[in-house]
Amino acid sequence: MAKEKQLTLQDWIRWVGRILRRRRVSAEETPKLEELERFIEDYPDETPLEKWLGFVYLMMGKDKEAERIFSRLIRSYAHDVEIQNALAYLLLKRGDTEGAVTHLLDALYTEENHPLLKRNLDLLRSSKDLPAWLSTHKWTDFVFFTPPESPWWDIGWQEVMRNPFVRGGVVIGIVGLAGGGLFLLYPTLINVAQKYQQTRYRQIGSVVDQYTIQDIEKLIEERQKYSIKLTEEEVGKKFEMIKDLLYEGKRNQALILINELLNSNASEQVKEHVRIFESFVPAPDPRKIDYNPSCRDVLRTPFLYKDVYVNWVGTVANLFFNQRKETSFDLLINFVDEATVEGMATIKMEGFQSELRNGQKVRVFGRIAGIQIENKVVLLDPEVQYLGR
C-alpha cells in the first residue's frame, strides 16, 4: 500500500482557505483537523495557520477549541483585531459581556476607526437582550476575518457562485449566448422549416417542384428572330424622342429607346451621343413609373430593357436565407396556375428579410439586369412590398 503523501505548509494553507471561503467543513474533511493540529505543533511559528484553524473551529461551533487557540495567540499578538473580535464573540456567547467589551476596546486601541469593531461595540452597549440577538443572527454577523489568498483555479465553482455578482454575470452570459446563438441560427432554422413544409406539401400533392414559363419556346423563337434595322430618318426621330422623354422625366421609355439605338444599325457617332444621353437618365421612383413592361416583353427582347425599372407582382418561391448576410428568392410573376407562370425573376437582397415566406404575395420594384440561361429575369436593387401570405 502506497504511503500517503504528506501535506506541505502551502497545501495546508490552501486547504484551510477553501474551507473558510465556503464556510463549511464536510464529514470527509473533519478528520484532517487533528492532522492539521499535529502539523502546527511541529511548526509552531506558523501563526496564521493556527489562527485560521481557530476560525474553522468557531465556524464548526467548537467554541472551546476556538477559544483555546485564540487565547493562546492573543498573548503574543494583542494587536490582531480579528482575534480580539473573535474572543469578544466567544465571551459574549458565554454571557461575559464585560469581557467581550474589553476585547473590543483593546482592538479599537489598535484600529480606532475600524467600522466593524465600532459596530460590534455599539451593539454590546445598546442591545437590551444580547441572548436574543445571538439566537437570531449568524456568527458571521459579528465575526470577521480575512482567509488566506489562493489562486483563482484553486477556488471551487460552488464557492465562486456564492458571489451574487458572479451569479448575475453567469445568468447574463448564458442568456446572451443563447440569444446570440438563436440570433445567428434563426435564418437557418427557417430554411429547414420551409424545406420540411415543402416536403410535406409535396407528399400530399399541394405543391409542385417545377414551374413552366408560359409560351417560353415561342418567346425564345421571337427573340432569336428579332433584329433592329433603322433608316436614318427613324434614327433621327428616335434620337429626338429620347431628348423629349428625358425632359419629361419618362425614365423607362427613354431607356428603352436608348437601348434600341445602341443595339441597332445606327452609326457609332450616333451611339456615342446616345451614351451621353444615358448619363442624364433620372433616378428611379417606384411611386412614379412611366412605363411598366410585362415579363413577356422582357423575355422576348431582353436587351431592350437593360436598366429599366419594373414594378411586378408575384409569389415568393425557393426562398433561402444565407445566414443574415443575404436573402434570395424567385418571384413567380403573375402566378397563373399550379405549374405555369408568366415569368420568373430571381431576387437577391442584402441582410435577413425575416418577413418573407414561400407562397407570400409581394410587389417587387427593381432594375432589369438581363436574363439567366433558364430564362429567369435578374432584378437588381429590389424593393419589396408585402401584400399578404
Steps between C-alpha positions, in 0.01 A plus 500: 500500500646834394593741775264798526656822378583749777347845451732798492441836667369643174266202459354561847456871438310431178287232669404726791437785257248294304315409821488856629378640170216252465439508880426132526695189602392173343493172690795375293708804597437492876765231579767712333463767771688282749771449240516877454538551877795258500654686209469830692669343804791404277512853351401729790623814324228477236263726694261590212427132443409449867287814494306375198451166674339692787251655259426155354414375852287808563320437171434138602357609835795359695526806723733346761760401239474840333533691830797283598686592180408871506583538872844354439567717196380829653783491751748555222279678251297749700478734202316247280150649485348190339608284797383762753162524331462119481577471875239771567242292316590180688481680838168653396360154431607397850317801642817695588400832347756697701784279375371533143501882531856490632623307195321738263653803675844341474443444129380858449814622675688344205257613230281774646302561178432139409130506397419139594657531844309823566177335382551201733582725797186707438301177488630386841433838657155560355340154480264417786476130417829364367400131534202569273731673252738203503218254440370691198831583331779302338850501641616678185282798597753569778823323410716612208824360363709496184560147366834417338532600138483223242545494122177524300525139381502378860161654576213254445214593271249474785702753695523732201126474434421625849595846382178671379690697236649178362158333497350799323785502249458128431125541445555797269772305317277196450210712382735693273648184350157346449368820346807539280478138386131537419571828320762333279313173445150643449534545118631143468215369713250673273669343194467155658139562600407617150672203339307267729178685415570464129562127547172455687306694237665296226394176671134604505518638147436865583825640361703455180877490461524633143347817359466557126504845344198544278583482124875517572592309181305749290662796679850357447424450131387861468808616690733323254326657201498851645739748341496879490562659161413867482512761223682825559164673533385251767828540686455879496142480627592264783797719588270801539244293692767408754566868571128569544448201728796596718364855525163360610664270753376182331790286605399154381378607156819697446716202600314264268569734205864539610541120511327472161739743332805346671400158365404625154687568179543867594844650446760506773482879507126483579557233761764715669246782535242252628740388774530864605119514529519185713695691766205741535240231575320604823505295819225237534188561708278199583204733554537659158581240237420622147486159333488156657591233243360150540724204568405359158633816333827465687534130415434576134765776466704519822770732363243778450421511872847516652492732807127555461314493832193279532226468758387137497261306720558133568544212743813418699660161429833330574566741786844461659673689780879506482529545877443873553712611208261455208143399415420351158181374338325448168205724417227309314367790296123520463459144625261332254434151633674222694788451257485782242613859553534803277866516593753469780737755645788421732535742790790551737480740794757595759441388857242276660151585372319323783144577381536307173356150468443260212155548349478863608361758256732795445556796273861546387648818360837434340742564216530253214856371460429227243384142493659174609541181294181358654318818386470659840508879497767639731380800705749721682447760774168340601243661728234260629148585612322224693146443374406202718570130544 
